[in-house]
Amino acid sequence: MSAYDAIAEWYDAWAGRDVTRDQAFFPTVRELMGNVTGKRILDLACGQGRAARFLVAHGARVTAVDLSEKLLEIARRYEAEQPLGIEYRQLDARSLEGIPVASFDGVLCFQALMDIADLEPTLGAV
């Protein structure tokens, strides 16, 4: 169980579902990741899937993982409303168990590293 399970609905309301370009985060993602068209991207600790949806809107194929089942439920609701082909999986970022090595062209982790108790195994898994 994740600490975010208890606040998932609040977090979603606070963060919002919007992935517009006028939010400061998204232009920075574009700049740092470059052209993601056709690339396989892992959204690590994806929350309710905002970044995953943004990446898909720019042509990426996204697998999004999070420890919080409640946040993943919200992400899957958005996916059901507007299917984008995002695969959401409940996984611990510290192991990424079941993800084969070298499965992705890139990894994005937005506002989550501070919530992962032990970063060394997470960085090793990535």
Buried (B, 14 or more C-beta within 10 A) or exposed (E): EBEBBEBBEEBBEEBEBEBEEEBEEBEEBBEEBEEBEEBEBBBBBBBBBBBBBBBBEBEBBBBBBBBBEBBBBBBBEBBEEEEBEBEBBEBBBBEBEEBEEEEBBBBBBBEBEEEBEEEEBBEEBB
